[in-house]
Amino acid sequence: MSSPLIQKRIDLQNQTEKFNVEFHYKDTPTLRFYLYTQEEQWQPTSDYYGKLGYTTGFETNSSPVVLTGVVSTSENYVDFEITEVIATGNYFAQVALYDNTYARQVVWGDGRMTIKKSPIGSV
């Protein structure tokens, strides 16, 4: 069975619109973020990669968890695979794109990740 796919749209020019991702404890989904700028699809080039950072404290936590994502070279998205079990709770999250030399960095969107208790699984 493949990982469930959770899809979200983020627009670089609309930073007031925050994303919200929810899944249950012990789930290991793939998070797919479709990239837009001014309501137009933005296609990253092959020298870009994505990072998803999340933490419990927006400005007070100096060690967020950071995942590296795979940027599609044929469509306008970046995928992040959740492979580790994340504790239940609310997390501040941010998606950024980098080129392979770190010369260009763009924070694409901010939001929240909520890991819910599972009603049928142990937490």
C-alpha contacts under 8 A as a table, 3 or more apart, distances in Angstrom:
res1	aa1	res2	aa2	distance
3	S	28	T	6.31
3	S	29	P	5.00
3	S	30	T	6.16
4	P	28	T	7.48
4	P	29	P	4.79
4	P	30	T	6.19
5	L	29	P	5.77
5	L	30	T	4.93
5	L	31	L	6.09
5	L	32	R	6.95
6	I	21	V	7.72
6	I	29	P	6.83
6	I	30	T	6.19
6	I	31	L	4.96
6	I	32	R	6.03
7	Q	31	L	6.07
7	Q	32	R	4.71
7	Q	33	F	5.94
7	Q	34	Y	7.45
8	K	19	F	6.98
8	K	21	V	7.98
8	K	31	L	7.75
8	K	32	R	6.21
8	K	33	F	4.88
8	K	34	Y	6.16
9	R	19	F	7.65
9	R	33	F	5.54
9	R	34	Y	4.67
9	R	35	L	6.37
9	R	36	Y	7.38
10	I	14	N	7.90
10	I	17	E	7.90
10	I	18	K	7.87
10	I	19	F	7.06
10	I	33	F	6.56
10	I	34	Y	6.13
10	I	35	L	5.54
10	I	36	Y	6.09
10	I	108	W	6.88
10	I	109	G	5.98
11	D	14	N	5.25
11	D	15	Q	6.93
11	D	35	L	6.14
11	D	36	Y	4.43
11	D	37	T	5.04
11	D	38	Q	6.74
11	D	39	E	6.78
11	D	108	W	6.84
11	D	109	G	7.02
12	L	15	Q	6.23
12	L	35	L	7.64
12	L	36	Y	6.26
12	L	37	T	4.96
12	L	38	Q	7.21
12	L	107	V	7.73
12	L	108	W	5.04
12	L	109	G	6.54
13	Q	37	T	5.42
13	Q	38	Q	5.38
14	N	17	E	5.87
14	N	37	T	7.88
14	N	38	Q	7.36
15	Q	18	K	6.82
15	Q	108	W	7.99
15	Q	109	G	6.26
15	Q	110	D	7.35
18	K	109	G	6.86
18	K	110	D	5.57
18	K	111	G	4.69
18	K	112	R	7.62
19	F	109	G	7.43
19	F	110	D	6.52
19	F	111	G	4.49
19	F	112	R	6.40
20	N	111	G	5.63
20	N	112	R	4.93
20	N	113	M	5.97
20	N	114	T	7.69
21	V	111	G	7.92
21	V	112	R	6.27
21	V	113	M	4.75
21	V	114	T	6.22
22	E	113	M	5.82
22	E	114	T	4.74
22	E	115	I	5.91
22	E	116	K	7.14
23	F	27	D	6.70
23	F	29	P	7.98
23	F	114	T	6.63
23	F	115	I	5.32
23	F	116	K	6.08
24	H	27	D	5.55
24	H	88	T	7.86
24	H	115	I	5.33
24	H	116	K	4.58
24	H	117	K	5.87
24	H	118	S	5.59
25	Y	85	V	6.94
25	Y	86	I	6.61
25	Y	87	A	6.63
25	Y	88	T	5.95
25	Y	115	I	5.71
25	Y	116	K	5.74
25	Y	117	K	5.56
25	Y	118	S	5.88
25	Y	123	V	6.81
26	K	85	V	5.09
26	K	86	I	6.94
27	D	85	V	7.05
28	T	81	E	7.26
28	T	82	I	4.92
28	T	83	T	5.52
28	T	84	E	7.02
28	T	85	V	6.99
29	P	81	E	6.27
29	P	82	I	5.56
29	P	83	T	7.81
30	T	79	D	6.47
30	T	80	F	5.53
30	T	81	E	4.35
30	T	82	I	5.97
31	L	79	D	5.61
31	L	80	F	5.06
31	L	81	E	6.31
31	L	82	I	7.54
32	R	77	Y	6.50
32	R	78	V	5.76
32	R	79	D	4.48
32	R	80	F	6.47
33	F	77	Y	5.39
33	F	78	V	5.46
33	F	79	D	6.50
34	Y	41	Q	7.95
34	Y	76	N	5.65
34	Y	77	Y	4.22
34	Y	78	V	6.71
35	L	41	Q	6.14
35	L	42	W	5.57
35	L	43	Q	7.44
35	L	76	N	5.44
35	L	77	Y	5.51
35	L	78	V	7.69
35	L	108	W	7.75
36	Y	39	E	5.69
36	Y	40	E	5.27
36	Y	41	Q	4.47
36	Y	42	W	5.02
36	Y	76	N	7.66
37	T	40	E	5.35
37	T	41	Q	6.49
37	T	42	W	6.19
41	Q	76	N	6.19
42	W	76	N	5.64
43	Q	73	T	7.38
43	Q	74	S	7.72
43	Q	75	E	6.23
43	Q	76	N	4.61
43	Q	77	Y	7.63
44	P	48	Y	6.40
44	P	71	V	7.20
44	P	72	S	7.48
44	P	73	T	6.64
44	P	76	N	6.64
45	T	48	Y	5.93
45	T	73	T	6.19
46	S	49	Y	7.91
46	S	71	V	7.52
46	S	72	S	7.95
46	S	73	T	5.80
47	D	99	D	5.38
47	D	100	N	5.52
48	Y	71	V	6.83
48	Y	97	L	6.44
48	Y	98	Y	5.40
48	Y	99	D	4.25
48	Y	100	N	6.02
49	Y	68	T	7.28
49	Y	69	G	6.20
49	Y	70	V	6.10
49	Y	71	V	5.54
49	Y	78	V	7.84
49	Y	97	L	5.70
49	Y	98	Y	5.53
49	Y	99	D	6.33
49	Y	100	N	7.14
50	G	68	T	5.71
50	G	69	G	4.55
50	G	70	V	6.38
50	G	71	V	6.43
50	G	78	V	6.40
50	G	79	D	7.96
50	G	95	V	7.09
50	G	96	A	5.76
50	G	97	L	4.49
50	G	98	Y	6.30
51	K	66	V	6.45
51	K	67	L	5.52
51	K	68	T	4.62
51	K	69	G	5.59
51	K	95	V	5.80
51	K	96	A	5.30
51	K	97	L	6.26
51	K	98	Y	7.81
52	L	66	V	5.54
52	L	67	L	5.12
52	L	68	T	6.54
52	L	69	G	7.18
52	L	80	F	7.28
52	L	93	A	6.96
52	L	94	Q	5.69
52	L	95	V	4.68
52	L	96	A	6.58
53	G	64	P	6.09
53	G	65	V	5.49
53	G	66	V	4.24
53	G	67	L	6.33
53	G	93	A	5.52
53	G	94	Q	5.36
53	G	95	V	6.69
54	Y	64	P	5.51
54	Y	65	V	5.45
54	Y	66	V	6.63
54	Y	91	Y	5.91
54	Y	92	F	5.43
54	Y	93	A	4.22
54	Y	94	Q	6.54
54	Y	113	M	7.71
55	T	58	F	6.63
55	T	61	N	6.72
55	T	63	S	7.63
55	T	64	P	4.80
55	T	65	V	6.41
55	T	91	Y	5.22
55	T	92	F	5.44
55	T	93	A	6.66
56	T	61	N	7.07
56	T	90	N	6.60
56	T	91	Y	4.67
56	T	92	F	6.04
57	G	60	T	5.10
57	G	61	N	5.06
57	G	91	Y	7.43
57	G	92	F	6.90
58	F	61	N	6.59
58	F	92	F	5.88
59	E	62	S	7.59
61	N	64	P	6.58
67	L	80	F	6.89
68	T	80	F	6.73
69	G	78	V	6.11
69	G	79	D	5.25
69	G	80	F	4.56
69	G	81	E	7.35
70	V	78	V	5.49
70	V	79	D	5.20
70	V	80	F	6.65
71	V	77	Y	6.15
71	V	78	V	4.26
71	V	79	D	6.45
72	S	75	E	5.52
72	S	76	N	6.52
72	S	77	Y	5.69
72	S	78	V	5.96
72	S	79	D	7.86
73	T	76	N	7.66
82	I	85	V	7.67
86	I	115	I	7.18
87	A	115	I	6.90
88	T	114	T	7.38
88	T	115	I	4.62
88	T	116	K	5.54
88	T	117	K	6.10
88	T	123	V	7.81
89	G	114	T	5.81
89	G	115	I	5.28
89	G	116	K	6.67
90	N	112	R	6.96
90	N	113	M	5.89
90	N	114	T	4.58
90	N	115	I	6.48
91	Y	112	R	5.61
91	Y	113	M	5.02
91	Y	114	T	6.24
92	F	110	D	7.68
92	F	111	G	6.09
92	F	112	R	4.73
92	F	113	M	6.35
93	A	110	D	5.81
93	A	111	G	5.15
93	A	112	R	5.26
93	A	113	M	6.32
94	Q	107	V	7.28
94	Q	108	W	7.65
94	Q	109	G	5.77
94	Q	110	D	4.42
94	Q	111	G	6.19
95	V	107	V	6.03
95	V	108	W	5.53
95	V	109	G	5.34
95	V	110	D	6.48
96	A	105	Q	6.98
96	A	106	V	5.48
96	A	107	V	4.12
96	A	108	W	5.16
96	A	109	G	7.12
97	L	105	Q	5.71
97	L	106	V	5.28
97	L	107	V	6.44
97	L	108	W	6.95
98	Y	101	T	7.87
98	Y	102	Y	5.75
98	Y	103	A	7.66
98	Y	104	R	5.64
98	Y	105	Q	4.51
98	Y	106	V	6.57
99	D	102	Y	5.34
99	D	103	A	6.52
99	D	104	R	5.51
99	D	105	Q	6.80
100	N	103	A	7.83
101	T	104	R	7.59
102	Y	105	Q	6.47
107	V	110	D	7.98
117	K	123	V	6.29
118	S	121	G	5.14
118	S	122	S	6.88
118	S	123	V	6.79
